[in-house]
């Protein structure tokens, strides 16, 4: 089953999407990971995207969709879960056109929602290991030893985009660009909305039910 998972920053798309994709055997297609892989592998779309990034410009929608297309057709026949993409209505329309060219469609569109204060608490507390990239949270899943990764002993740090003033800007950008996707997708078959403000296992169960139900 092909799935789109979207919602505001900090709602848990990455964590929950990766877990679900692994369990059901789908490709987990997160835009940040796709972009980094395309650039490092030197694909045609990756080379073009890098030129925009090096110039400090946004990567155009058509290139973003082309990178997703490369991943989908490279593993043809395998279902996929799009994590955090599309980010605006224009990207959603481009995605629909691309999938139609390959005779593909999206069976489930799941919107993960949570109150803004909940999102701020989650994002401001995130810690990432510099060595292995594993994530912790100061309140919800703290490391055994402060500042030290449980897995590899690496140093933990807070990403610049998880600082409070940056998070406030990210939420504003979300409201302006991504929130209109709700109106775009609400009337489509397969649209679901879940409360993602609870404990991780509760949210995961709700997500799984939304996708499979």
C-alpha positions in Angstrom: 0.0 0.0 0.0 1.4 3.4 -1.0 1.1 6.0 1.8 1.6 9.7 2.3 2.3 10.8 5.9 2.2 14.5 6.7 1.8 17.0 9.5 3.6 19.8 11.4 7.3 19.6 12.4 7.8 17.6 15.6 4.6 15.5 15.2 6.6 12.3 14.8 6.4 11.6 11.1 10.0 10.3 10.7 10.0 8.0 13.8 6.5 6.6 13.2 6.9 6.4 9.4 10.2 4.5 9.5 8.8 2.0 12.0 5.7 1.4 10.0 7.5 1.1 6.7 9.9 -1.4 8.2 7.1 -3.5 9.6 5.1 -3.7 6.4 8.1 -3.9 4.1 7.6 -0.6 2.3 10.2 1.9 1.1 10.5 4.7 3.6 11.0 7.8 1.5 11.9 10.8 3.6 12.7 13.9 1.5 15.9 14.9 3.4 17.3 11.4 3.0 16.4 11.2 -0.7 18.0 14.6 -1.4 21.3 13.7 0.4 21.5 10.3 -1.3 20.8 11.7 -4.8 23.5 14.3 -4.3 26.1 11.8 -2.9 25.4 9.3 -5.7 25.6 12.0 -8.4 22.3 11.1 -10.1 21.2 13.5 -12.8 18.5 15.0 -10.5 21.0 15.1 -7.6 23.6 17.0 -9.6 21.0 19.5 -10.7 19.7 19.9 -7.1 23.2 20.4 -5.7 23.7 23.4 -8.0 20.7 25.0 -6.5 21.7 24.2 -3.0 25.3 25.5 -3.5 23.8 28.7 -4.7 21.6 29.0 -1.6 18.4 28.5 -3.6 15.4 26.1 -3.0 15.4 23.0 -5.1 12.5 23.3 -7.6 9.5 21.0 -7.2 10.1 19.2 -10.5 13.6 18.1 -9.3 12.3 17.0 -6.0 9.6 14.9 -7.7 12.2 13.5 -10.1 14.3 12.3 -7.2 11.3 10.5 -5.7 10.5 9.1 -9.1 14.0 7.7 -9.4 13.6 5.9 -6.0 10.2 4.5 -6.8 11.1 3.1 -10.2 14.4 1.7 -8.9 12.5 -0.6 -6.6 9.5 -1.1 -8.9 6.7 -3.2 -7.5 7.5 -2.3 -3.9 5.1 -0.1 -2.0 6.3 3.2 -0.5 5.6 5.5 2.4 6.3 9.2 1.7 7.4 10.9 4.9 6.8 14.7 4.9 6.3 15.0 1.2 4.6 16.8 -0.5 5.1 20.0 1.5 2.7 22.2 -0.5 -0.2 21.9 -3.0 2.1 22.4 -6.0 4.2 19.5 -5.0 1.1 17.4 -4.4 -0.1 18.1 -7.9 3.3 17.3 -9.4 3.4 14.1 -7.5 0.0 13.0 -8.7 1.0 13.6 -12.3 4.2 11.6 -11.9 2.5 8.7 -10.3 -0.2 8.6 -13.0 2.5 8.3 -15.6 3.6 5.0 -14.0 0.1 3.8 -13.3 0.6 4.3 -9.6 -1.6 5.9 -6.9 -1.7 6.7 -3.2 -4.0 4.5 -1.2 -3.7 6.2 2.2 -3.1 9.8 3.1 -2.6 10.2 6.9 -2.5 13.6 8.6 -0.8 13.5 12.0 -1.9 16.3 14.2 -0.9 17.6 17.7 -1.3 20.9 19.7 1.4 23.5 19.0 2.7 23.4 22.6 3.1 19.7 22.3 5.2 20.2 19.2 7.4 22.8 20.8 8.1 20.6 23.8 9.1 17.7 21.5 11.3 19.7 19.2 13.1 21.8 21.9 14.1 18.6 23.7 15.5 16.6 20.9 19.2 15.5 21.1 21.1 13.8 18.3 24.3 11.7 18.5 27.2 13.3 16.4 28.7 9.8 15.8 25.8 7.5 14.9 22.8 9.9 14.4 20.6 8.1 17.0 18.0 10.4 18.6 17.1 11.0 22.2 14.8 13.4 24.1 15.6 15.3 27.3 12.2 14.4 28.8 10.6 11.5 26.9 13.7 9.3 26.2 16.7 10.7 27.8 20.2 9.1 27.6 21.4 7.1 30.6 24.3 9.6 31.0 23.8 13.2 30.2 25.2 14.3 26.8 26.4 10.7 25.9 24.8 8.3 23.4 23.7 5.0 24.9 24.4 3.2 21.7 27.9 4.3 20.8 29.2 6.7 23.5 29.2 9.6 21.0 28.5 13.2 22.0 24.9 14.4 21.9 23.9 17.8 20.5 20.9 19.9 19.7 20.4 20.7 16.0 20.3 24.4 15.2 16.8 24.0 13.7 15.5 22.6 17.0 16.2 25.8 18.9 13.0 27.6 20.1 13.3 30.7 17.8 14.0 28.5 14.8 11.1 26.2 15.6 8.7 29.1 15.8 9.8 30.0 12.3 9.4 26.4 11.1 5.9 26.3 12.4 5.0 29.6 10.7 6.3 28.2 7.4 4.3 25.1 7.9 1.1 27.1 8.5 1.7 29.1 5.3 2.9 26.3 3.0 1.9 22.9 4.2 -1.3 23.4 6.2 -3.3 24.1 2.9 -2.6 20.4 2.0 -5.4 19.5 4.4 -8.0 21.1 2.1 -6.3 19.5 -0.9 -6.4 15.9 0.5 -9.5 16.0 2.8 -12.0 15.0 0.1 -9.9 12.2 -1.4 -10.4 8.5 -0.8 -8.1 7.1 1.8 -7.6 10.3 3.8 -7.3 9.8 7.5 -6.5 12.1 10.5 -5.0 10.8 13.7 -4.2 12.4 17.1 -0.4 12.3 17.4 -0.1 14.0 20.8 0.0 10.9 23.0 2.6 8.3 23.9 4.6 6.9 21.0 3.1 3.4 21.1 -0.4 4.8 21.2 0.3 7.0 18.2 1.8 4.1 16.3 -1.2 1.9 16.9 -3.5 4.7 15.6 -1.3 5.2 12.6 -1.2 1.5 11.8 -5.0 1.3 12.1 -5.4 4.4 9.9 -3.3 2.8 7.2 -4.7 -0.7 7.4 -8.3 0.0 8.2 
